[in-house]
Amino acid sequence: MKANLINIPDRTIREAAIHIVDRSIAKIDITGPENPSLPYILPGFTDAHVHVESSMLTPAQFARLAVVHGTIATVSDPHEIANVLGTEGVHFMIEDGKRVPFKFCFGAPSCVPATVFETAGAIVSAEEVGELLASDEIGYLAEVMNFPGVLHEDPDMMAKIDWAKRYHKVVDGHAPGLRGEAAKRYASFGISTDHECFTYEEAKEKIGYGVKILIREGSAARNFEALIPLIDEYPDHIMFCSDDKHPDNLVEGHINVLVKRALAMGYDFWNVLQAACINPVKHYSLNVGLLREGDPADFIVVDDLNAFNVLETWIDGAVVAQSGASLIPDLRSHHPNRFECNLKTAGDFRLNAKSSEKQVRVIEALDGQLVTNEWITDAKIIGGAVVPDPEKDVLKVVVVNRYAPAPPAIAFIRNFGLRAGALASSVAHDSHNIICIGCDDESIAHAVNLVISAKGGLSAVGAGEEHLIELPIAGLMTDRNGYDVAGSYTKLDGFVKNTLGSTLKSPFMSLSFMALLVIPSLKLSDKGLFDGENFKFTAATL
């Protein structure tokens, strides 16, 4: 193969002939200076932190879509499925990923369940984390979300970190908004990354503590604009990640989009490629080739240095994507799941008003962010019940325990903008109970029951219509053709925005984070409304 070789470590571009033998690069012959008439070859892109489950696709289906955009590897935290199925779920992800030519690096989930303030489907103990980390199939200790546990040296949390150190494996971090001495202490325990920074100042401070910063641009959380200036200041400390990527967004692009965007903004060509191609491979010791003799033949071919369109993706010496089409086969998987939940009635979601309570504490969702605010407003009371007030954009939000019969938790939320109906999902980080937002109890019950009947999925109802995407694998994923799933999701998303009135860029992705208690300030678990600033439950009505 002859192309212009982009040598990122040497920061050179020269015409070269690449010789591939037995899946590896046997020899690289430099044949001249850069030749603009030839395409360009460079190491493939790596997503430095992603929950594959959030694509709603199996690893095999995720890979089919990702390789089209030049992604050859992911650093994947399987804690979503682990919260449902425990280590059985982790092994499902590993085995499914092995079926396709793609470089998955799965981590050992560190926080299952994420907190004691919610009901999960499983517990992954320190001993089980140790067993996972002992395996060559597990590359790192996945994001340590329980930063209070680290700061207070919780024995269970410390044991998990110690297992990672024993096996010389990377420890990933997760500490949104943590600053000062607390952030410095958190990093001192060997925490090596953070993908949760949402300000330049926070990220720069953490770099000073030795932490690598992952610039995240997913379907819900988007921190690229705030953090991208760091790439030219600290090129050795920056990586790109998506964290959570819905299928419609994955069809549109992946890490390649961040590369194009950064280059268009004028950031240093070599620094951008180092973040996208080199830093994750080195930090996580990935078995990914970097276009050196003897390396696995993993690389991408792009048309030129302006458009940067991916023409071909190669993994282990084989073409896996070409001219915008995936060459990875469309594979089916088995369907492990855990779903023990009875159908609900509208009456199950009634919130009786107390005579002494005249206000409601409302979760204020923020578009493009995982953090939320708290907002207090007058309660709307009809027939002795506190009800949603769509005219004020105050909707009801509920979480239904899907692992055992239990009364739903009920609270209120704003900024979703629904004018009618409801939307529900069994993708609700991190325990993945059923979460639903709606304008009335009848619609809420309808949307929730669609998910229950399917034993997992996304649903939306209103204006005489109902829509459902079934997610039969752990209530999180499907093994349907990823492009078909993306089409179904686009239709569902359009219905929620155009018919029901949601004003959010990605309403279902935002919905899935409204139960994520480790991100402040106000969230809802199946056990009640939770104050993430003070790490305790709080009242929904005042």
CORJO-V881102 format. One record per residue. PSI is psi in degrees with one decimal (NA if undefined). BURIAL is + if it has 9 or more other ideal C-beta (glycine too) atoms within 8 Angstrom, else -. Layout:
BEGIN
psi={PSI;PSI}
burial={BURIAL;BURIAL}
END
This chain:
BEGIN
psi={131.3;131.7;172.5;115.7;117.6;102.9;98.5;-46.4;-39.6;-12.8;49.0;155.5;118.0;152.0;136.4;157.7;124.4;124.3;121.0;128.3;127.2;52.9;-2.9;165.9;108.6;-37.0;146.8;116.6;119.7;119.8;-1.0;-175.8;175.4;134.1;99.3;-13.4;-12.4;155.3;176.4;142.1;137.8;165.0;150.6;169.6;146.5;128.5;112.9;-7.5;113.9;144.7;101.9;-35.2;-29.8;-11.8;-8.6;14.8;150.5;161.7;-40.6;-40.5;-36.8;-46.3;-39.4;-39.6;-38.8;-36.8;-25.4;-28.2;9.7;7.0;127.3;-11.6;154.1;146.9;106.7;122.4;113.0;30.9;-15.4;-53.2;-28.2;-33.3;-20.7;-45.4;-0.3;-150.2;-23.0;-40.3;-38.3;-44.8;-32.7;-45.2;-43.6;-49.2;-38.1;-39.3;-29.0;-17.4;-9.0;155.8;90.9;149.6;85.6;132.5;104.9;146.7;167.7;116.8;130.9;-17.0;73.5;109.7;163.9;-38.7;170.1;2.9;17.4;164.8;120.5;172.4;-8.7;165.0;131.5;108.2;168.6;-37.4;-40.7;-37.0;-42.3;-41.5;-39.3;-46.1;-24.0;-18.3;141.8;-15.1;-6.7;124.3;-17.2;167.9;117.9;166.2;122.9;87.5;-26.0;66.3;-30.1;-36.6;-36.3;-46.6;-32.4;8.1;49.2;129.2;-40.2;-43.7;-41.7;-36.7;-39.7;-42.6;-39.0;-37.2;-42.5;-42.7;-37.8;-38.5;11.1;47.9;148.6;144.8;118.9;146.1;171.1;98.0;71.3;124.4;-2.5;127.3;171.8;-147.1;-31.9;-43.8;-40.4;-41.9;-41.8;-48.0;-30.3;-16.9;8.2;9.6;122.8;-13.7;165.1;127.0;10.0;5.1;133.4;6.3;152.1;-43.4;-43.0;-46.2;-43.2;-40.2;-44.2;-32.9;-37.5;-21.8;7.3;11.7;135.3;138.9;127.9;118.1;117.3;133.9;92.7;-157.6;-20.9;-53.9;127.2;109.4;11.1;-51.2;-39.2;-33.9;-16.6;-28.4;-21.9;-21.7;-31.1;-15.9;-36.7;63.2;-26.1;-8.9;9.0;139.2;164.6;145.1;163.0;-26.5;-67.4;127.2;114.0;157.5;-35.3;-39.1;-34.5;-33.5;-36.9;-36.1;174.0;-128.7;-27.9;-32.9;-40.1;-37.3;-50.2;-41.7;-45.1;-41.0;-39.1;-27.5;-3.8;10.2;154.9;126.7;-48.0;-37.4;-39.9;-46.4;-32.6;-41.6;-37.0;-29.6;-33.8;-51.3;-44.2;-38.1;-43.5;-41.6;-41.3;6.0;50.4;147.8;62.7;131.8;145.3;32.0;49.7;153.0;132.2;-15.1;156.2;143.4;72.4;118.5;171.9;156.4;126.6;159.4;-47.4;-178.2;5.9;-62.7;-36.0;38.2;135.5;120.1;-41.0;149.0;128.0;134.7;126.1;41.9;8.5;144.0;123.9;-12.2;142.3;131.2;41.5;7.7;137.6;138.5;4.2;133.9;154.9;101.3;145.5;158.2;167.6;169.8;71.0;145.1;166.4;108.6;102.5;86.8;133.8;153.7;150.9;160.6;164.6;-34.4;-25.2;-19.1;10.1;135.4;104.6;138.8;137.7;141.9;-28.2;-8.3;120.8;-3.6;163.7;145.5;119.2;134.4;124.5;104.1;146.1;121.5;128.6;7.3;153.5;-24.5;154.0;166.5;169.3;135.5;131.9;133.4;166.7;140.6;144.6;118.8;124.4;126.2;32.7;10.9;144.0;123.8;161.9;157.9;77.9;-30.3;-29.2;6.4;38.1;107.2;162.6;138.1;135.0;152.3;126.9;124.5;122.0;-0.3;-14.4;149.5;131.7;153.2;145.1;153.0;142.0;135.7;-165.1;155.8;154.8;167.3;1.8;-26.6;9.6;137.2;-17.0;160.6;-158.6;157.5;143.9;158.5;144.1;4.6;99.2;97.1;138.7;-10.8;-15.1;46.1;179.7;125.6;141.5;141.1;132.8;170.4;-13.9;158.8;-33.4;-45.2;-39.8;-46.9;-40.2;-48.7;-43.1;-42.3;-30.7;-41.7;-42.8;-45.9;-33.3;-6.3;43.8;136.7;-176.0;136.0;157.9;138.3;153.9;158.2;33.3;9.4;157.2;142.1;143.7;133.0;115.9;137.4;80.4;-11.8;102.6;14.6;14.5;-30.5;164.5;154.0;13.5;158.4;125.2;-34.2;-34.9;-40.7;-42.1;-40.0;-42.5;-40.2;-39.7;-41.3;-44.7;-46.0;-41.6;-38.5;-44.1;-36.4;-49.3;-31.6;-46.3;-22.5;9.4;139.3;0.4;151.2;-39.9;80.0;-38.7;-36.6;-42.8;-41.4;-41.9;-20.5;-0.4;-4.9;10.2;94.5;-24.3;-2.2;117.7;169.9;-24.0;125.3;172.4;124.2;177.1;-10.4;-9.1;177.9;133.7;131.0;102.9;-15.6;-40.6;2.2;56.6;161.8;154.5;166.4;142.1;-25.0;150.5;NA}
burial={-;-;+;+;+;+;+;+;-;-;-;-;-;+;+;+;-;+;+;+;-;-;-;+;+;-;-;+;-;-;-;-;-;-;-;-;-;+;+;+;+;+;+;+;+;+;+;+;+;+;+;+;+;+;+;+;+;+;+;+;+;+;+;+;+;+;+;+;+;+;+;+;+;+;+;+;+;+;+;+;+;+;+;+;+;+;+;-;+;+;-;+;+;+;-;+;+;-;-;+;-;+;+;+;+;+;+;+;+;+;+;+;+;+;+;-;-;+;+;+;+;+;-;+;-;+;-;+;+;+;+;+;+;-;-;-;-;+;+;+;+;+;+;+;+;+;+;-;+;+;+;-;-;+;-;+;+;+;+;+;+;-;+;+;+;-;-;-;+;+;+;+;+;+;+;+;+;+;-;-;-;+;+;+;+;+;+;-;+;-;+;+;+;+;+;+;+;+;-;+;-;+;+;+;+;+;+;-;+;-;+;+;+;+;+;+;+;+;+;+;+;+;+;+;-;+;+;+;-;+;+;-;-;+;+;-;+;+;+;+;+;+;+;+;+;+;+;+;+;+;+;-;-;+;+;+;+;+;+;+;+;+;+;-;-;-;+;-;-;+;+;+;+;+;+;+;+;+;+;+;+;-;+;+;-;+;-;+;+;+;+;-;-;-;+;+;+;+;+;+;+;+;-;+;-;-;-;+;-;+;+;+;+;+;+;+;+;-;-;+;+;+;-;-;-;+;-;+;-;-;+;-;+;-;-;+;+;+;+;-;+;-;-;+;-;+;-;+;+;-;+;-;+;-;-;-;+;-;+;+;+;+;+;+;+;+;+;-;+;+;+;+;+;+;+;-;+;-;+;+;-;-;-;-;+;+;+;+;-;+;-;-;+;+;+;+;+;+;+;+;+;+;+;-;-;-;-;+;+;+;+;+;+;+;+;+;+;+;-;+;+;+;+;+;+;+;+;+;+;+;+;+;+;+;+;+;+;+;+;+;+;-;+;+;+;+;+;+;+;+;+;+;-;+;-;+;+;+;+;+;+;+;-;-;-;-;+;+;+;-;+;+;+;+;+;+;+;+;+;-;-;+;-;-;+;+;-;+;+;+;+;+;+;-;+;+;+;-;+;+;+;+;-;+;-;+;+;+;+;+;+;+;+;+;+;+;+;+;+;+;+;+;+;+;+;+;-;+;+;+;+;+;-;-;-;-;-;+;-;+;+;-}
END
